[in-house]
Amino acid sequence: MARAFSPASVGNAAVGFDILGHAIAGVGDTVSV
């Protein structure tokens, strides 16, 4: 089985998302195949 995790980010929460976006620890999507 393979598993991949992609963390959520605050990239679209405010102005300056290209520079100020950062990952949120513990929140995201996990895909298992």
ZADO-1210 file (C-alpha; in nm, 4 decimals, padded with zeros to 6 digits):
<atoms>
<atom x="00.0000" y="00.0000" z="00.0000" code="MET" pos="1"/>
<atom x="00.1178" y="00.3517" z="-00.0823" code="ALA" pos="2"/>
<atom x="00.0129" y="00.6570" z="00.1180" code="ARG" pos="3"/>
<atom x="00.0542" y="01.0273" z="00.0363" code="ALA" pos="4"/>
<atom x="-00.0257" y="01.3276" z="00.2578" code="PHE" pos="5"/>
<atom x="-00.0825" y="01.6830" z="00.1383" code="SER" pos="6"/>
<atom x="-00.0954" y="01.9497" z="00.4111" code="PRO" pos="7"/>
<atom x="-00.3608" y="02.2208" z="00.4052" code="ALA" pos="8"/>
<atom x="-00.2431" y="02.5792" z="00.3669" code="SER" pos="9"/>
<atom x="-00.3647" y="02.9310" z="00.4315" code="VAL" pos="10"/>
<atom x="-00.2613" y="03.0384" z="00.0810" code="GLY" pos="11"/>
<atom x="-00.6016" y="03.1785" z="-00.0181" code="ASN" pos="12"/>
<atom x="-00.6969" y="03.3337" z="00.3155" code="ALA" pos="13"/>
<atom x="-00.5632" y="03.6860" z="00.2607" code="ALA" pos="14"/>
<atom x="-00.3766" y="03.9281" z="00.0357" code="VAL" pos="15"/>
<atom x="-00.0135" y="03.8313" z="-00.0292" code="GLY" pos="16"/>
<atom x="-00.0862" y="03.4587" z="-00.0498" code="PHE" pos="17"/>
<atom x="00.2082" y="03.3998" z="-00.2867" code="ASP" pos="18"/>
<atom x="00.4530" y="03.5052" z="-00.0153" code="ILE" pos="19"/>
<atom x="00.2669" y="03.4594" z="00.3132" code="LEU" pos="20"/>
<atom x="00.1004" y="03.1192" z="00.2626" code="GLY" pos="21"/>
<atom x="00.2124" y="02.8434" z="00.4971" code="HIS" pos="22"/>
<atom x="00.1112" y="02.4862" z="00.5794" code="ALA" pos="23"/>
<atom x="-00.1166" y="02.4071" z="00.8733" code="ILE" pos="24"/>
<atom x="00.0218" y="02.1213" z="01.0832" code="ALA" pos="25"/>
<atom x="-00.2070" y="01.8208" z="01.1221" code="GLY" pos="26"/>
<atom x="-00.4705" y="01.9284" z="00.8679" code="VAL" pos="27"/>
<atom x="-00.4749" y="01.7998" z="00.5120" code="GLY" pos="28"/>
<atom x="-00.5643" y="01.5159" z="00.2778" code="ASP" pos="29"/>
<atom x="-00.4341" y="01.1594" z="00.2931" code="THR" pos="30"/>
<atom x="-00.4653" y="00.9244" z="-00.0048" code="VAL" pos="31"/>
<atom x="-00.4037" y="00.5505" z="00.0279" code="SER" pos="32"/>
<atom x="-00.3782" y="00.3137" z="-00.2689" code="VAL" pos="33"/>
</atoms>
